[in-house]
Amino acid sequence: MSLAPASETLADLRVDGARLWQSLMDLARIGGTEKGGVCRLALTDLDRQGRDLFVSWVEDAGCEVRVDAIGNIFARRPGRNNALPAVMTGSHIDTQPTGGKFDGNYGVLAGLEVLRTLNDADVQTEAPLELAVWTNEEGSRFVPVMMGSGVYAGAFTLAHALDQQDREGVSVRDALAAIGYDGKEAVPPARPDGVGAYFEAHIEQGPVLEAADTVIGVVTGALGQRWYDVVLTGVEAHAGPTPMPLRRDALLAASDLVRAVNDIALAHAPDARGTVGWMDVFPNSRNVIPGRVRMTVDLRAADDATLTAMDAALRAAADAAAQAGGVTVQVEQVVYFAPQPFAPGLVQAVREGARDLSLSAMNVVSGAGHDAVYLARVAPTAMIFVPCKDGISHNEIEDARPDHLEAGCNVLLRAMLAQAGIAR
Ligand SMILES: [Zn+2]
């Protein structure tokens, strides 16, 4: 038995990186693909097998397990004072059809490794700890994406989520019952104690950390998003007899707008994004001047003032393209997600965790959606990013280094302990 004071002992506490890696590989076998990826769609029998394995692991770790009515799983490790709000971590274990081993799974199994490490060191926290698996984050089989965390945070209702159907007409309600994860717990939860803090570790899914040769991404928040449907209407005409000055070419005007979207994002570097990802050209015939183009625009920025300025610039560019091309342009916003800054105190806890472990770290923003973005609406929240190879994700070749995954897990351990407090 060590006579060192608790704080000194805990400064040396580290997760078992090899055990974390083994857990990732064991879970990845369920739905594993020939190319080394994972296909484990939400609420399929493979998802059930993955959930069952997770539940057996957390029960072995001494946790109490609850499942709520949208199938979110909560594993609780009691603290000394269980009236305190829980310090929670988690992510998702559903994947894309051609998904990888790490997206989501890392956040869940990093949380598991934190609990196992505390068990091994016989550390009791002051506040209880909880590890969550959120249902259907990917949105591949059922929309909306981030379904379990969205219901939990009140972004949409439980009934709305349960009514959604996949392409075969199977509802979320029936799929949950079929795999035995239609839990009894109310959602949103009627827990008076609430969640004191939520941390989520995740692979970056982008190239920034790797390019900067940095191990820990201190995520300061998630980008806000505005999605648009745009319709440009000109006049179809024969490509031969119609002289250039007399044309009203909808695709030419669309080209101006595609370029403008790129320039608008560049004008708000480095965090802003602008993308035209889909386009439909009518009549799409070799020798007809295009009479109509439908296209999408996706604008993202870290704060609302920037997003509003980008919206105004997009509408001005649409007017300019209409005037120059002799066409009409309709711009309709169809989706809005507010920028979601994370809790400064928890972001600082992540930063200090990296510093105490002498790990390279930098501030980053999340360009993608995560369960943490919904959790941030109901609890103080922060995320920890680690690099993934070539920034590639949602792909069977998705890869990450064991030492980076271990480092992010150690940061998670420290950040959670700092919030939960040590009883012994
Ligand atoms: Zn994910």
Boltz pocket constraint, residues with backbone or C-beta under 6 A from the ligand:
constraints:
  - pocket:
      binder: B
      contacts: [[A, 92], [A, 103], [A, 104], [A, 137], [A, 202], [A, 369]]
      max_distance: 6.0
